[in-house]
Amino acid sequence: MNDEAAKKERTIDALRRGSRALPALRAWTADLLAQHAGAASSVAERGFARLSDYFPADVLKETQVVSVTRVPFPPLSAGFGLPELVELEHMSFSAITWAGVIFVHASVTAESTYFHELVHAVQWRTLGTDDYLLTCGVGLVECGYAQSPFEAFTFDLQRQFDRGVAMPDLARRITDHALQTRAWAADFYQRLGTPIGS
């Protein structure tokens, strides 16, 4: 078996474990949202000047934000059997999006951070929780965090936002990329017999 084939087999093994962990991760996400439901407010209420130039009003109104002193992240290694992703547990996130709710550290006020997380919120909205998590999982295992399709795409858009580049029909662009990425991920899951993209 050559190196490329061995890497693909390792990816498939990790995704098999990730698929088995999906119900527990879905439950973790639901519990997180329930715990913070009373503290959530919409992105639209944050009063940022430029976000409405990039995202439709419904996205800004429906995407919720919770300020936290510690950005929540699941125990992927010990709790969900994914030691390949242990380094993510030790990253210092300023914000993260779970099922369309942005959890942002209370010290963060940068509009750019909210832009980044809104891209993820549109991805979640496009794919739904299960397909988002499965697709994201392929990217993280196969490419690493910074080069994973969702993160590389989102950081590129964020850099454009920071430079003031106009991005007409951004929500459609995000949606199209999310669907293309899910199709890419589906190839891996097809080998597992796990449906994705239904």
N, C-alpha and C positions, 0 to 999 in steps of 0.2 A: 504494500500500500504506500503510495507516494505521500508527500507532506500535505498536499492539497486535499487528498482524499481523507487523510487522517484528521485534518482540521474539520472537515465537513462532518465526519463521524462524531467528533467531540461535540460539535454544535448540535447535532441531532440528539445526542445523549442528554445534553443540557436542556434542550427544548422538551424532551420527553418528561424530564423531571419538572420543568416549568409548567407543562400542561397539567400534570398531576397536582401541582400546587395552585393552579388557577382558582378553584373554589375558595381556598383559604385566603388567597390574596384579594379576591372579590369581597369576601366577608370582612377582611381587615379594612379595606377601603370604605365599605358601607358603615362600619363602626366608627371610623375616623370622621366621616361626614356627619353622622348622627351626633357625635360628641361635640361638634363645633357648629351645629346648625343655628343655634341661637346667636352666634357671634358673627355670622356672615352678612356681608352687604355687597351690593353690586359694584362692578368696576366703574360703571357710569357714575356712581355716587362719589368716586374718589376725586373727580374734578380735574383730570388730566386734560391738557389743552390739545394734544396732537393725536391721541388714540382714535378719535372719531374720524380723522382723515384717512385712517387705514382699515378700520373695522366697522361693519354695519352696526346700527344702533341696537339691534336685538342681541348681538353678541356681547356688547358692553353691558347691556341690561341683565342678560341671563347668566353671564359668568359671575360667579360669586368670589369674594375675597375674604379671607380670615387672617388677621394679624396674629402671629405667634411669637413666642420667645425662643422656640426650638422648632425648626422646620421638620415635619414628620417624614420618616422614611421607614419602610418595613424591614424586618430582620430577614433579608433574603437568604443569607447564608445559613444561620442556625435554625431559623424558623421555617424556611421554605425549601431547604435543601439545595440551594444554588450557590455553592462556594465560589463559582466563577465570578459572581457579582459582589463579592464581599467588599471590594474597594469602594463601591458606591455608598456603602453604609458609613464610610469614614470621610466622605466628601462633605465640604462645608457649603451647603446650598443656601442661597439667599432667598430662594422661593422655589416652589414645586407645585405642579398641578395634579390633582387627583380627581378624576371624573368631573371635570369642568369646574372645580373649585380650586382657586389659587390660594395656597398657604404661603404667606410672605412674612419674613422676619420683620418684627416691629420696627427695626432700625432702617429698613429699606424704603426709600421714597422715590427712587429713580423710575421715571416713566418707561425707560428702556427695559427694565426688568419686567414690568407689567406687559409690555409689548411681547417680550419673549414668551411669557406664560400664556398670553392670549393665543399665540400660535398653537401651543400645546392644547389649549382648551378647544380650539376649532378641530384639531386632530381627534381629540376624544369624542367630540360631538359628531364627527363624521363617521368614526368607526364603532363607537360604542365601547363600553368598558372591556369586554372580553377580547375583541379584536384589537383594540388599542394595546392592551397588555401583551397579547401574544405577538403582535407585530413589533412592538418596542423590544420585547425579549429577544427576538431574532437579531435585531440590530445591535443590541448591547453585547450579546454573546459572540456574534460573528465579527463585529467591527470595533468593539470598545465604545466607551461613552462618547468621546468627542467626535468620533468618526461615524457613529451610528446614524442612519439616514434621518431620523427625526431631529436629532440634535444638530447635525451638520447643516441641515436645511434651515433650522430655526436660528442658529447663530448667524448664518449668512443673511437672513432677512433682518435680524437685529442690527447687524452692522450697517445695512442699507438704511434702516430707520434712523440710526444714530447720525448718519450723514445727511439725513433729510431727503433721501431719494423717494420720489413718488412711486407707489405700487398699486396701480389701478386694479380693482377686482381681486384684492389680496385674499379674501376668504375663499374664492373659487380656486385660486392658485394653491392655497394650503390644502383644500379638499382634494384637488386632483393629485397632489403629491402624496397625501395620505393613502388614497386609493391605490396608487401605483406602488407604494411601499408595501401595502398589505398584499398586493399580488405577488411581489417579490418574496415576501415572507411565506406566502401560501405554498410555495414550492418546497420549503423545508417541512412544513406541517403535513403536506401530502404524503410524505414518507412515513409519517407517524400515524396516519389515518385520523388526524385531528382536523375537523372542519374549521376553516377560517374564511371569512369573506362571504358568508352566507347572508 
